[in-house]
Amino acid sequence: MEKNPKKTKLKSSRRPGEYKRKSAPEPAEEHKNPIVRFLARTGYTVWLIVLGIGIVIAFVVSVALL
């Protein structure tokens, strides 16, 4: 077997110490599209209502089983 005298290094496009920064996605409630904003707000509201109803049902069932 022959040894390769030249070692090849993979070169990075970034300089040492330089990191790519990804911008954070904007929240759906602040989106430019009014349809997306509407769906985000109503979806969040519906989720809270369903969560509240579930908590009440769980509480009633747990009290009834005592």
N, C-alpha and C positions, 0 to 999 in steps of 0.2 A: 504494500500500500504506500502511496505517495502522500506526503504531507503538503498541504497547501501553505506556502510561505506567507502569502498575503491573507490576513484575516479581514473579512468584509464586515463592516458594521452597518446596521440599518440606521439611516439618518432620519431623524424626526423633523417634522416641519416646524416644530416649536423650539424656541430657545430654552436653555435651562432656566427653570424658575418661572416660566410663563405657562399659565393655565388657561384653557378655554373656559369661558364663563357662559353658561346658558341662562338666558333671561327667563324669569319665572313666568308661567302662563298667567294671564289675567283672570281674575275670578269671573265666573259666568254671570254674576249679578251686576258686573260693571262692563259687560260686553257691549260692543257697538251695535249689534243687531238687536232690535227691540223684541223679536220673537224669542231669542235665546234668553234675554233678561226675564221675560214673562215666564217662560218655562222653568227657569232656575228658581224664581221666587215662589211660584205656585207649587213646584215640586217639593221645595223645602217646607212650605206651610203644610202641605198634605202629609208629608213625612212626620212632622211634629204632631199633627192631629191623630194620626194612626198610632203613633207611639203613646200618646196620652190615653187613648181609648184602650190600648193593650194593657197599660199600667192599671187603669181602673178595673178592667175585667179580671186581671190577675189578683188584684187586691180583694175584689168581691168573692172570687172563687176560694182564695185562701181563708177568708173569714168564714165562709159558708162551711168549709171543711173542718173547722175547729170543733 
